[in-house]
Each structure stands twice: as structure tokens, then as C-alpha cells.
Amino acid sequence: MRIGVASVLAALLAGCAAGHWRSRSANKPLTRSELSSRNLSVADRAHDPALHAAFVRALASEGFTVVAHPPYHEDLEVTLTIARTPEGVIAMATLRSDGFFMDETHAPFDGTDAALATLAKTLAVSQGMAEFVRNSGTPEQKSFSGQ
């Protein structure tokens, strides 16, 4: 009996193991026209105006339509965060629409704009972004709005 309980507990713990989200590249990434079809607001948890401006430039250079206001219904919002981890300092971009998670990407951050460009490029070609644009929102948004 104890062996059965132990194996069930081990299976539960393995199933609950925390891991990092891995952004996936789309098999068919969005075109620049598709990418620019949705407004994107940038939230800055790093509280660094120069970093925020560099990230906005990187996103715009990938084709995003970056706006300087909070997101409206079904618009996109990306949050830039700089965090210290055991692996070092990372830049993290979390993409949401109406509060629903779409994608997240990380890059080692050395203080240069290269990490921000990597984040922007990864989001531009991500499967989550492609599904959002081509399906007119997330499945959760459709369930919530009754579509």
C-alpha cells in the first residue's frame, strides 16, 4: 500500500514541477502587414525610460504598431521586466491581451539593446502571436465574450 501511495505522490510532484515557459516560433510567422494590424502598448516594470524607449524602437523595427496609451479591448500589451536570476540578469517580455497570457520570452541582459532586439524578434515570429492575429484573439477571449 505504501509503495502505491509513494508512486502516486511522485507522479503528482513530477506533474507539478515548475519550468520556464518556452516561446515557440510559428511555422508560418506573421507578415509585417499582419503584425502591424494590432496596436501594442508597452508596460515598463524596469522603470527605466531609456530601456523602455530602446524596447519600443526594437518592437517598431520588427513591424509592431507601438502606441503610447494603455491597451484597449483586444489590443496587445507587452510588459518588459529585468530580473536577477541564478543564471544572471535577464530581460523578459510578457505578451497579453485583455489580461490573457499569449507568450513570454527571455534573453540574457548585459545592458545593451541586443537583448531587447532579441525579445522583439522572438515575439514577432512567435506561435502565440500568429495564433492571436489569425484567430482574432485568444481562445479565452472568445469564451469570455461568447464568440
Secondary structure, 3 states (H helix, E strand, C coil): CHHHHHHHHHHHHHHCCCCCCCCCECCCCCCHHHHCCCEEEEEECCCCHHHHHHHHHHHHHHCCEEECCCCCCCCEEEEEEEEEECCEEEEEEEEEECCEEEEEEEEECCCCCHHHHHHHHHHHCEHHHHHHHHCCCCHHHHHHHCC
